[in-house]
Amino acid sequence: MTRYAPEEIQQVLGGGLLSFPVTHFTAELDFDEAAYRDNLGWLSSHPAAGLFVAGGTGEFFSLTTGEVGRVVRAAVRETARAVPIIAPAGYGTAQAVEMARDAEAAGADAVLLFPPYLTEMSQDGLAMHVEAVCAATSLGVIVYHRANAAFTVSTVDRLVRTCPNFVGFKDGVGDIELMTRLYATVGDRLLYIGGLPTAETFALPYLELGVTTYSSAIFNFVPKFALGFYDAVRAGDRVGVYGRLNEFVLPLVEIRNRRPGYAVSIVKAGMRAIGRPAGPVRPPLTDLTDDEMIKLTTLIEKLG
């Protein structure tokens, strides 16, 4: 029996800041469950509205299917349902269906559906992919609009009519016209989540498009700053938002932009900088260089 009906999880997740914890690895690149659970306990002491476990920042793309299940179960056990857990599903349709069912069996509260692996597809095929996953679980399903899973407004409109448990649209593309048309078409039927890298950069303008929340990577290593930033966005405090952007977020983005994949690597580096190391990233990602690590540590220390 799930804890939240789809419409309930939609309201809960839309009521605050979301984040996605990294997945802890040992030096040998094995999943470090003890360290992962310890860190989730710490993160759960800060009021996030939900955690995307084994998500993009959690290196979903480098985990085996069995490891995904272990990560989701570890998160559910450690948080003791104090915070909603959103589990991943992805790759081909059959695998995504299997992951969605396993997420529900593990006690997760919702599913984030990643783009199908590798192949191109028609909008009909993309809709069928989502419909199959939604039919496989009673959990609320959030689609990740990114890469080859580029939804049109008409496809989303079809899905809200055919899938009662389709509850959210996470935007990782940044097409303002599409987001405007989407909200004008389906309105509050969906939860809209900012999912661009370092989402704080886009949070204030996206609020005007109906995107009331976003997934924060920096919550992993500066949670108080991340929550203060979110509060400033929701209050429409432009001075506060741009002050924080200039103070921390934009200098962080400069380091992040040095290499592809650093949107994940810089989060693990930030955790190392605050004394909560999560181990290295798995290939094909690479860790920050020593010079970049020094710059990031100095930036974090300026926050106090």
Buried (B, 14 or more C-beta within 10 A) or exposed (E): EBBBBBBBBBEBBBEBBBBBBBBBBEEEEEBBBEBBBEBBEEBBEBEBBBBBBBBBBBBBBBBEEEBBBBBBBBBBBBBEEEBBBBBBBBBEBEBBBBBBBBBBEBBBBBBBBBBBEEEEBEBEEBBEBBBBBBBBBBBBBBBBBBEEBBBBBEBBBBBBEEBEBBBBBBBBBBEBEBBBBBBEEBEEBBBBBBBBBBBBBBBBEBBEBBBBBBBBBBBBBBBEBBBEBBBBBBEEBEEBBBEBBEBBBBBBBEBBEBBEBBBBBBBBBBBBBBEBBBBBBBEEBEBBEEEBBEBBBEBBEEEE
